[in-house]
Amino acid sequence: MELKRSKEDNFLLAFLVVLCLYHIIARFGLAVDLQWHTDIGRDELFTPPHIMILAGIIPTSIMLVSYILWNSFISKNPEKTGFFIGPFVAPTSLWMMVCGLITLVFGGLYDDYWHTSYGVDTTIITPPHIWTFAGGMLVEVATIVLALQMKNRLKEATPKWLNLVIIATLWALVYHFHLAFANFLDPRVWSLNIFNFQIMLHIIFAGASLIIFLPLADRLLGKNGALALSSLLLASQLLFLTLVPILVESMMTSEHYFRPGSPHTVWAAQCLPWLLLPILLATKRYSVLQNPNRLIALVIVVDAVWLPTFIDYIPSEIGLFNTILSVVITVLVLRGFIFFSQGFGAAIERLSADKMITLSKQSSPTTKMTVAGVFLLLIFTPLASGHVIHLSEEGEGLDAPKRFLIDVNETYVWVEFMIWPPKALIETEVSILPANNETSDVTNAWIELVYPTEKDTVRMRTNFEDRNNHSIWNGQVNFPFSGNQTLEVWLEVNGQSSFTEIPVDVDGPPLLPVWLAWFLAISWPALMVLIWRNISHK
């Protein structure tokens, strides 16, 4: 006898398909966007990879709001279960998606403010990016919760393809985390200095994500769930290697130019653990995922940090002693993390149970004041976009906020500012790049900040570094105060040093200090985790 499903069930199943496609397309868009920033540079808001990332938000939001309104006011089901917020009721997973999408939207506004205050991002992890990553990950976790809810509700009528939604969403989560932690494969932030010891960070964070999701895959999909997930990761790596460079080149317009040294490493593929599948297969008989020590050894061995495919080989850069010390500290940290991560799978299963949870309709005075304060903060916070400034000058191929084409003794170079105008008391990253490959003979580059005082003229020199001999010279220039100042861009070519002046009108410090930006970035996602963890126990 054929088992029938209600129209509501069919709608939620269709919603799961839309969510799954959204996660896959958005993660591929993220892979292309990362390569776009590396090979071409920065760009305006609505680039093709950005559209891939953002496009799924629209149908997801429409279907999400439609279901909540229908379920709250139109549905005639007398026994509604789920999460009640005032007159609105929906499955717990859908409210998680609401929180995730709100975090994404506010993260986007926060990102615009961040760009306006601090310029273009030069690393993956920034305060607003923590919000956008956290929002996307919360929607992905909620998708898994909704899929489990449907399996619990439909029983024998559950379609077989529902497990494909779960495994694809798990892949999106693992990839999402690894792409965020690719930040710690960047030479500028790959290690943490503690008492002059350099500790590699990637094996800690990437290892922690695998410790969560490999056992979760087995828990949700059976004993071969982790193998299926690792197979999907390997397949996506091979696809990224071949497809991402093609997509980047096909999406370029006449405004875009390849940066020197392009094409660069395909970060989307290299930040994932290449050895995960073969090592899982080789150790399958030893119950690695059930043994904490073996699991920690697994995630350390397969980590991408051991690959000599990045700008510099990290272990050789920090030395043998620091590498061993990093592994020892990672083992200690992950050993403690396993204890805290053991309840993650159970929490997801509890959230997938169709139980009635009601939030009090009465708001405390403190809550009302908090809501009013947030509302006022949003009104008065300047949220001007910092993405489209590159359209103000013709030929700005790297799409930075500001670029100058200068002639230093008949050698033409671009001088690229990551924030324009620069802010006082903040280090601004400045790059010197070749114009038409005319800087191949540059042997040294630096910048001198010149400003007059009552007694004399003060010079502050910033030496620039050219990593891997790509003729891309980078340095951090510290502007000590606001007002008119002069930059002298110095190049050494064929043993002769010359400079060209660039006048700079430095702005005052930004409204939001960096420490407060990071506090907001970390506190909101942490609060979301605590809220949904507590709800899972109700």
C-alpha positions in Angstrom: 0.0 0.0 0.0 1.4 3.4 -1.0 2.0 5.7 1.9 0.5 9.2 1.5 2.0 12.4 2.7 0.1 15.6 3.5 0.5 18.8 1.5 2.4 20.3 4.5 4.8 17.4 4.5 5.4 17.8 0.7 6.0 21.5 1.2 8.6 20.9 3.9 10.3 18.2 1.8 10.4 20.7 -1.1 11.8 23.3 1.3 14.6 20.8 2.2 15.5 20.4 -1.4 15.7 24.2 -1.9 17.8 24.5 1.3 20.2 21.8 0.1 20.6 23.4 -3.3 21.1 26.8 -1.5 23.9 25.3 0.6 25.7 23.6 -2.3 25.5 26.6 -4.6 26.5 29.1 -1.9 29.5 27.0 -0.9 30.7 26.7 -4.5 30.2 30.5 -4.7 32.3 30.9 -1.6 35.0 28.8 -3.2 35.0 30.9 -6.4 34.9 34.1 -4.3 38.0 33.1 -2.4 39.8 32.4 -5.6 38.5 35.7 -7.1 39.9 37.7 -4.3 43.3 35.9 -4.6 43.7 35.9 -8.4 41.9 39.1 -9.3 41.4 41.2 -6.2 38.5 42.9 -4.4 35.3 43.9 -6.1 31.9 45.4 -5.7 29.1 43.7 -3.7 27.2 42.0 -6.5 29.9 40.0 -8.3 29.0 36.7 -9.8 30.5 34.7 -6.9 28.7 36.9 -4.4 25.4 36.3 -6.3 26.0 32.6 -6.0 26.5 33.0 -2.2 23.4 35.3 -1.7 20.9 34.0 -4.3 19.5 31.2 -2.2 18.6 33.5 0.7 15.7 34.9 -1.3 13.7 31.6 -2.0 14.7 30.4 1.5 13.3 33.5 3.2 10.1 33.4 1.1 9.4 29.8 1.8 10.3 30.2 5.5 8.1 33.2 6.1 5.2 31.7 4.1 5.2 28.5 6.2 5.4 30.3 9.5 2.5 32.5 8.6 0.5 29.6 7.2 1.2 27.4 10.2 0.4 30.2 12.7 -2.8 31.6 11.2 -4.2 29.4 8.5 -3.5 25.8 9.4 -6.5 24.0 10.9 -4.4 21.4 12.7 -5.6 21.5 16.4 -2.5 20.0 17.8 0.3 22.3 16.6 3.7 21.4 17.9 7.0 23.3 17.7 8.3 26.5 19.0 5.8 29.2 20.0 6.9 32.9 19.9 3.8 35.0 20.7 1.2 34.1 18.1 3.7 32.5 15.7 4.4 28.8 15.8 6.7 26.7 13.6 9.1 23.7 14.0 12.2 24.5 16.1 14.4 24.1 13.1 12.6 26.9 11.2 13.2 29.3 14.0 16.9 28.4 14.0 16.8 29.3 10.3 15.2 32.6 11.1 18.1 33.3 13.6 20.6 32.3 11.0 19.2 34.5 8.3 18.9 37.5 10.6 22.5 36.9 11.6 23.5 36.8 7.9 21.6 40.0 7.1 23.0 41.9 10.1 26.5 40.5 9.3 26.2 41.9 5.8 25.3 45.4 7.2 28.1 45.0 9.8 30.5 44.1 6.9 29.6 47.3 5.0 30.4 49.3 8.2 33.6 47.4 8.7 34.7 48.1 5.1 33.9 51.8 5.5 35.8 52.0 8.8 38.8 49.6 8.2 39.0 49.1 4.4 39.1 45.9 2.4 39.5 42.6 4.1 43.0 41.1 3.8 42.2 37.9 5.8 39.2 35.6 5.8 38.3 36.0 9.5 37.1 39.5 10.3 34.4 40.5 12.9 31.6 40.8 10.4 32.7 37.6 8.6 32.3 35.7 11.9 28.6 36.8 11.8 28.1 35.8 8.2 29.8 32.4 8.7 27.9 31.8 11.9 24.6 32.7 10.3 25.2 30.4 7.3 26.3 27.5 9.6 23.2 27.9 11.8 21.0 27.6 8.7 22.9 24.5 7.7 22.6 22.9 11.2 18.8 23.8 11.1 18.5 22.1 7.7 19.8 18.8 9.3 17.4 19.3 12.2 14.5 19.8 9.9 15.5 16.7 7.9 15.5 14.6 11.1 12.2 16.1 12.1 10.7 14.9 8.8 12.2 11.4 9.2 10.6 11.3 12.7 7.3 12.5 11.4 7.0 10.5 8.2 8.4 7.2 9.4 7.9 4.6 6.6 6.8 7.4 4.2 10.2 9.1 4.4 11.7 9.4 0.9 15.1 7.7 0.5 16.7 10.8 -0.9 16.3 12.6 2.5 19.7 11.1 3.6 21.2 12.8 0.5 20.1 16.2 1.9 21.7 15.3 5.3 25.0 14.2 3.8 25.1 17.2 1.4 24.4 19.6 4.2 27.0 18.0 6.4 29.5 18.5 3.6 28.5 22.2 3.4 29.1 22.5 7.2 32.5 20.8 7.1 33.6 22.8 4.1 32.2 26.0 5.6 34.4 25.5 8.7 37.5 24.5 6.8 37.2 27.5 4.5 36.9 29.8 7.5 40.0 28.1 9.1 41.9 28.5 5.8 42.6 31.9 7.5 45.2 30.0 9.5 47.0 28.8 6.4 47.7 32.5 5.5 51.3 33.5 6.3 50.1 36.6 8.2 48.1 34.6 10.7 49.1 31.0 10.6 50.7 31.0 14.0 50.2 32.4 17.5 53.2 33.7 19.3 53.3 32.7 23.0 56.4 33.5 24.9 58.3 33.6 21.6 57.0 30.1 20.6 55.0 29.8 17.4 51.9 27.7 17.7 50.2 26.5 14.5 46.5 27.3 14.8 45.0 25.4 11.8 45.4 21.9 13.2 43.5 23.0 16.4 40.5 24.5 14.7 40.2 22.3 11.6 40.8 19.2 13.9 38.0 20.4 16.2 35.5 20.6 13.3 36.3 17.1 12.1 36.0 15.8 15.7 32.4 17.1 15.7 31.2 16.1 12.2 32.8 12.7 11.5 31.1 11.0 14.5 28.0 13.0 13.7 27.9 11.6 10.2 28.0 8.0 11.6 25.3 8.9 14.1 22.9 10.3 11.6 23.6 8.1 8.6 24.8 4.8 10.0 28.2 3.2 10.3 29.5 4.3 6.9 28.3 7.9 7.3 31.8 9.3 8.0 33.2 7.4 4.9 30.4 8.9 2.8 31.2 12.4 4.1 34.9 12.0 3.5 34.2 10.7 0.0 32.1 13.7 -0.8 34.9 15.9 0.5 37.5 14.3 -1.7 35.2 14.5 -4.8 34.5 18.2 -4.1 38.3 18.9 -3.8 38.9 17.4 -7.3 36.0 19.4 -8.6 37.2 22.6 -7.1 40.7 22.1 -8.6 39.4 21.8 -12.1 36.2 24.0 -12.0 37.0 27.0 -9.8 39.8 28.5 -12.0 37.5 28.1 -15.1 34.6 29.8 -13.3 36.8 32.7 -12.2 38.1 33.4 -15.7 34.7 33.0 -17.3 33.2 35.5 -14.8 35.8 38.2 -15.5 34.8 41.4 -17.4 36.9 44.1 -19.1 37.3 45.8 -15.6 39.2 42.8 -14.2 42.8 41.8 -14.5 44.8 38.9 -13.1 47.1 39.8 -10.3 50.8 39.0 -10.7 51.5 35.3 -9.9 48.0 34.2 -11.0 46.6 31.6 -11.0 47.4 31.0 -7.4 46.7 27.9 -5.2 43.1 26.8 -5.3 42.4 27.4 -1.7 39.0 25.9 -1.8 40.5 22.5 -2.6 43.8 22.7 -0.6 42.2 23.8 2.7 40.3 20.4 2.9 42.0 17.2 4.3 43.2 15.3 1.2 44.2 12.2 3.3 40.9 11.8 5.2 39.3 9.2 3.0 42.3 6.9 2.5 43.2 7.0 6.2 39.6 6.3 7.3 39.5 3.3 4.9 42.9 2.1 6.2 41.8 2.4 9.9 38.2 1.3 9.6 38.7 -1.9 11.6 40.2 0.0 14.6 37.0 2.0 15.5 38.9 5.3 15.2 35.9 7.5 15.6 34.9 5.9 18.9 38.3 6.2 20.5 39.2 9.8 21.5 43.0 9.3 21.2 42.8 7.7 17.8 40.4 10.3 16.6 42.7 13.1 17.7 45.6 11.4 15.9 43.5 11.0 12.8 42.5 14.7 12.5 46.1 15.9 13.2 47.6 13.5 10.5 45.1 14.5 7.8 45.4 18.2 8.4 46.0 20.5 5.4 48.8 22.2 7.2 51.2 19.4 6.3 50.7 20.1 2.5 53.6 21.9 0.8 51.1 23.6 -1.6 50.7 27.0 0.0 52.6 30.2 -0.2 55.2 28.9 2.3 55.5 25.5 3.9 54.3 26.3 7.5 56.2 23.6 9.4 59.5 24.5 7.8 58.8 28.2 8.5 58.2 27.8 12.2 60.8 25.1 12.7 60.9 21.5 14.1 60.6 22.5 17.7 57.6 24.8 17.3 56.0 22.2 15.1 56.3 19.5 17.7 55.1 21.9 20.4 52.1 22.8 18.2 51.2 19.1 17.9 51.5 18.6 21.7 49.3 21.6 22.5 46.8 20.5 19.8 46.5 17.1 21.5 45.8 18.7 24.8 43.3 21.2 23.4 41.4 18.6 21.4 41.4 16.2 24.3 39.4 18.7 26.2 37.3 19.7 23.2 36.1 16.1 22.8 34.5 16.2 26.2 32.6 19.4 25.3 31.6 18.2 21.8 30.0 14.9 22.9 26.6 16.4 23.4 26.4 18.0 19.9 24.7 15.1 18.2 22.3 14.5 21.1 21.4 18.2 21.0 20.5 18.1 17.3 18.3 15.0 17.9 16.5 16.7 20.8 15.9 19.8 18.6 14.4 17.6 15.9 11.7 16.3 18.3 8.3 17.8 17.7 7.6 19.2 21.1 5.7 22.3 22.1 8.0 25.1 23.5 6.5 28.5 24.4 8.3 31.7 25.1 6.6 34.0 27.6 4.7 36.8 26.0 5.6 39.2 28.8 8.8 41.1 28.2 10.8 42.2 31.1 11.8 45.9 31.4 15.4 44.9 30.8 14.4 43.1 27.6 12.5 46.1 26.3 15.4 48.4 27.1 17.8 46.0 25.2 15.5 45.9 22.2 15.1 49.7 22.2 18.9 50.1 22.6 19.7 47.8 19.6 17.1 49.6 17.5 18.6 53.0 18.3 22.1 51.7 17.6 21.0 50.4 14.2 19.5 53.8 13.3 22.6 55.8 14.2 25.2 53.4 13.0 26.6 54.6 9.6 26.2 51.7 7.2 27.7 53.2 4.0 29.0 50.6 1.5 32.7 50.4 1.1 32.5 48.0 -1.9 31.9 50.2 -4.9 34.6 52.9 -4.6 36.7 51.1 -7.2 34.3 52.3 -9.9 35.5 55.9 -9.4 38.7 55.4 -11.4 39.2 53.8 -14.7 41.4 50.8 -14.9 41.3 49.8 -11.2 41.9 46.2 -11.9 42.4 45.0 -8.4 39.2 46.6 -7.1 40.7 48.0 -3.9 39.2 51.1 -2.3 42.0 53.2 -3.8 44.8 52.7 -6.3 47.3 55.2 -7.7 49.3 54.6 -10.9 52.6 56.3 -10.3 55.9 56.8 -12.1 59.1 56.3 -10.0 62.0 57.3 -12.2 60.2 55.8 -15.3 59.2 52.6 -13.5 55.4 52.4 -13.4 53.7 50.8 -10.4 50.3 50.6 -8.8 50.1 51.7 -5.1 47.1 50.0 -3.5 45.5 51.1 -0.2 43.3 48.6 1.6 41.4 51.5 3.2 40.9 55.0 1.7 41.2 57.5 3.2 43.4 55.8 5.9 42.4 56.2 9.5 44.7 57.6 12.2 46.2 55.2 14.8 45.4 52.2 12.6 47.8 50.2 10.5 46.8 50.4 6.9 48.0 47.7 4.5 49.6 49.1 1.4 50.7 47.1 -1.6 53.0 48.1 -4.5 52.2 46.1 -7.7 53.6 45.9 -11.2 52.0 47.9 -14.0 52.3 46.1 -17.2 55.0 43.8 -15.8 57.4 46.8 -15.5 58.7 46.1 -12.0 60.6 42.9 -12.6 63.8 44.7 -11.9 62.7 46.2 -8.6 65.0 44.8 -5.9 63.6 46.6 -2.9 60.6 48.8 -2.0 59.6 50.8 1.0 57.4 53.8 2.0 58.4 56.8 4.1 55.7 58.7 5.9 56.8 62.4 6.1 55.2 65.1 8.2 56.6 68.4 9.5 56.8 69.4 13.2 57.7 72.7 14.9 61.4 71.6 15.2 62.0 69.4 12.2 60.6 67.0 9.6 59.8 63.5 10.9 60.2 60.5 8.7 58.7 57.1 9.5 60.0 54.3 7.2 58.0 51.1 6.5 60.0 48.3 4.8 58.0 46.2 2.3 58.2 42.5 1.7 57.9 40.6 -1.5 56.8 37.0 -0.8 57.8 34.3 -3.3 59.3 36.9 -5.7 55.9 37.8 -7.3 56.8 41.5 -7.4 53.9 42.2 -5.0 55.3 44.3 -2.2 53.3 44.6 1.0 53.6 46.5 4.2 51.6 48.0 7.1 51.8 51.8 7.3 50.9 53.4 10.7 49.4 56.9 10.4 50.0 58.4 13.9 47.4 61.3 13.6 44.8 62.7 11.3 45.4 65.5 8.8 47.5 66.1 5.8 50.6 63.9 5.4 52.9 62.8 2.6 53.9 59.3 1.5 57.1 58.8 -0.4 57.0 55.6 -2.4 60.6 54.4 -2.8 61.8 51.8 -5.3 65.3 50.4 -5.8 65.9 49.5 -9.5 69.3 48.5 -10.9 71.0 49.7 -7.7 69.4 53.2 -7.9 66.8 54.4 -5.4 64.1 56.9 -6.3 60.7 58.0 -4.9 57.4 59.6 -5.9 55.2 61.5 -3.4 51.5 60.7 -2.7 49.6 63.3 -0.6 47.4 61.7 2.0 44.6 63.3 4.0 44.2 61.0 7.0 40.8 60.7 8.7 40.3 60.5 12.4 39.9 57.2 14.3 36.8 55.1 13.4 33.7 55.2 15.6 33.9 51.5 16.5 37.2 50.4 18.1 38.7 47.2 16.9 38.5 45.5 20.3 34.7 46.2 20.5 34.2 45.0 16.9 35.8 41.7 17.8 33.7 41.5 21.1 30.5 42.0 19.1 31.6 39.5 16.5 32.3 36.7 19.0 29.5 37.4 21.5 26.5 37.2 19.2 27.4 33.7 17.7 28.3 32.5 21.1 25.0 33.7 22.4 23.2 31.8 19.6 25.0 28.6 20.5 24.0 29.0 24.2 20.4 29.8 23.4 19.8 26.8 21.1 21.7 24.5 23.4 19.4 25.5 26.3 16.3 25.2 24.0 17.4 21.6 23.1 17.1 20.6 26.8 13.5 21.9 27.0 
